[in-house]
């Protein structure tokens, strides 16, 4: 019984990973783009801040 549950769990997790893999790639691309924008904004803000 435990072995069957383990096999079903592994199969379920594998299916979810396969479904999410493309979403993760897209999310990673968007995240990287957002980080670049945020870094640019921070640099602009620090450059504009009075010293």
N, CA, C and O of each residue as an XYZ file, in Angstrom:
204
protein
N       0.833     -1.204      0.000
C       0.000      0.000      0.000
C       0.873      1.262      0.000
O       0.616      2.200     -0.754
N       1.899      1.277      0.844
C       2.770      2.450      0.908
C       3.489      2.656     -0.421
O       3.657      3.786     -0.878
N       3.909      1.557     -1.032
C       4.604      1.667     -2.317
C       3.671      2.238     -3.382
O       4.085      3.066     -4.194
N       2.423      1.799     -3.381
C       1.442      2.306     -4.346
C       1.225      3.801     -4.148
O       1.190      4.560     -5.116
N       1.080      4.225     -2.892
C       0.896      5.653     -2.611
C       2.105      6.454     -3.076
O       1.964      7.542     -3.633
N       3.291      5.906     -2.842
C       4.521      6.584     -3.256
C       4.557      6.748     -4.770
O       4.879      7.823     -5.277
N       4.223      5.673     -5.492
C       4.240      5.714     -6.961
C       3.217      6.720     -7.478
O       3.506      7.485     -8.399
N       2.015      6.723     -6.885
C       0.984      7.674     -7.303
C       1.431      9.110     -7.020
O       1.197     10.007     -7.830
N       2.065      9.320     -5.883
C       2.540     10.666     -5.539
C       3.597     11.131     -6.533
O       3.547     12.264     -7.014
N       4.547     10.266     -6.838
C       5.601     10.619     -7.797
C       4.994     10.924     -9.163
O       5.392     11.886     -9.820
N       4.034     10.110     -9.591
C       3.393     10.332    -10.888
C       2.647     11.666    -10.900
O       2.711     12.410    -11.878
N       1.940     11.963     -9.809
C       1.196     13.223     -9.720
C       2.118     14.429     -9.750
O       1.865     15.397    -10.467
N       3.190     14.368     -8.968
C       4.143     15.483     -8.933
C       4.802     15.663    -10.297
O       4.990     16.791    -10.752
N       5.149     14.567    -10.946
C       5.765     14.650    -12.279
C       4.820     15.316    -13.273
O       5.246     16.147    -14.076
N       3.537     14.953    -13.222
C       2.558     15.549    -14.131
C       2.445     17.051    -13.890
O       2.400     17.832    -14.840
N       2.400     17.454    -12.625
C       2.298     18.882    -12.300
C       3.539     19.627    -12.780
O       3.433     20.723    -13.331
N       4.709     19.038    -12.574
C       5.955     19.680    -13.013
C       5.954     19.859    -14.524
O       6.355     20.909    -15.025
N       5.506     18.844    -15.252
C       5.464     18.953    -16.712
C       4.514     20.062    -17.148
O       4.810     20.806    -18.083
N       3.364     20.173    -16.465
C       2.394     21.208    -16.818
C       2.929     22.603    -16.506
O       2.689     23.547    -17.259
N       3.654     22.731    -15.395
C       4.096     24.051    -14.951
C       5.401     24.498    -15.597
O       5.747     25.678    -15.537
N       6.127     23.575    -16.209
C       7.463     23.913    -16.707
C       7.426     25.099    -17.668
O       8.248     26.008    -17.548
N       6.493     25.109    -18.616
C       6.429     26.218    -19.571
C       6.041     27.507    -18.861
O       6.570     28.570    -19.187
N       5.122     27.433    -17.889
C       4.731     28.622    -17.135
C       5.915     29.170    -16.352
O       6.095     30.384    -16.254
N       6.719     28.275    -15.798
C       7.883     28.709    -15.023
C       8.873     29.434    -15.919
O       9.450     30.442    -15.512
N       9.077     28.937    -17.129
C       9.997     29.604    -18.060
C       9.499     31.012    -18.375
O      10.275     31.967    -18.369
N       8.194     31.135    -18.652
C       7.633     32.451    -18.948
C       7.754     33.368    -17.737
O       8.112     34.538    -17.871
N       7.454     32.836    -16.559
C       7.521     33.634    -15.341
C       8.948     34.094    -15.076
O       9.167     35.232    -14.661
N       9.912     33.222    -15.312
C      11.312     33.583    -15.092
C      11.721     34.713    -16.029
O      12.446     35.624    -15.629
N      11.260     34.655    -17.268
C      11.585     35.710    -18.231
C      10.992     37.039    -17.784
O      11.668     38.068    -17.804
N       9.724     37.011    -17.379
C       9.058     38.232    -16.921
C       9.742     38.764    -15.668
O       9.950     39.970    -15.530
N      10.094     37.854    -14.750
C      10.742     38.257    -13.499
C      12.076     38.941    -13.778
O      12.390     39.967    -13.174
N      12.861     38.371    -14.693
C      14.149     38.967    -15.040
C      13.961     40.367    -15.620
O      14.702     41.294    -15.292
N      12.957     40.503    -16.487
C      12.682     41.801    -17.095
C      12.293     42.820    -16.022
O      12.739     43.967    -16.055
N      11.454     42.388    -15.068
C      11.032     43.284    -13.994
C      12.207     43.695    -13.124
O      12.301     44.851    -12.710
N      13.103     42.758    -12.843
C      14.279     43.077    -12.025
C      15.125     44.135    -12.725
O      15.633     45.050    -12.078
N      15.278     44.016    -14.035
C      16.054     45.013    -14.781
C      15.411     46.391    -14.652
O      16.105     47.384    -14.435
N      14.074     46.454    -14.788
C      13.371     47.728    -14.673
C      13.535     48.315    -13.277
O      13.810     49.506    -13.126
N      13.366     47.479    -12.262
C      13.466     47.957    -10.877
C      14.876     48.467    -10.601
O      15.044     49.508     -9.965
N      15.884     47.747    -11.072
C      17.275     48.175    -10.869
C      17.514     49.526    -11.546
O      18.183     50.401    -10.996
N      16.953     49.679    -12.754
C      17.102     50.937    -13.480
C      16.447     52.080    -12.711
O      17.017     53.165    -12.596
N      15.233     51.831    -12.181
C      14.539     52.863    -11.408
C      15.336     53.241    -10.166
O      15.450     54.422     -9.836
N      15.888     52.247     -9.478
C      16.674     52.523     -8.270
C      17.911     53.352     -8.605
O      18.268     54.269     -7.865
N      18.561     53.029     -9.716
C      19.738     53.796    -10.117
C      19.356     55.237    -10.444
O      20.076     56.169    -10.086
N      18.217     55.420    -11.128
C      17.762     56.770    -11.454
C      17.436     57.545    -10.180
O      17.796     58.715    -10.049
N      16.752     56.888     -9.241
C      16.386     57.546     -7.988
C      17.629     57.951     -7.202
O      17.701     59.061     -6.675
N      18.599     57.056     -7.126
C      19.810     57.376     -6.362
C      20.609     58.475     -7.064
O      21.282     59.268     -6.406
N      20.538     58.524     -8.384
C      21.242     59.574     -9.120
C      20.547     60.922     -8.925
O      21.206     61.961     -8.881
N      19.219     60.906     -8.807
C      18.459     62.144     -8.647
C      18.435     62.633     -7.203
O      18.122     63.797     -6.952
N      18.757     61.769     -6.261
C      18.704     62.155     -4.844
C      19.779     63.200     -4.551
O      20.915     63.079     -5.010
N      19.410     64.225     -3.785
C      20.421     65.245     -3.426
C      21.504     64.653     -2.532
O      21.225     63.856     -1.636
N      22.748     65.060     -2.794
C      23.866     64.480     -2.036
C      24.398     65.459     -1.011
O      25.339     65.141     -0.284
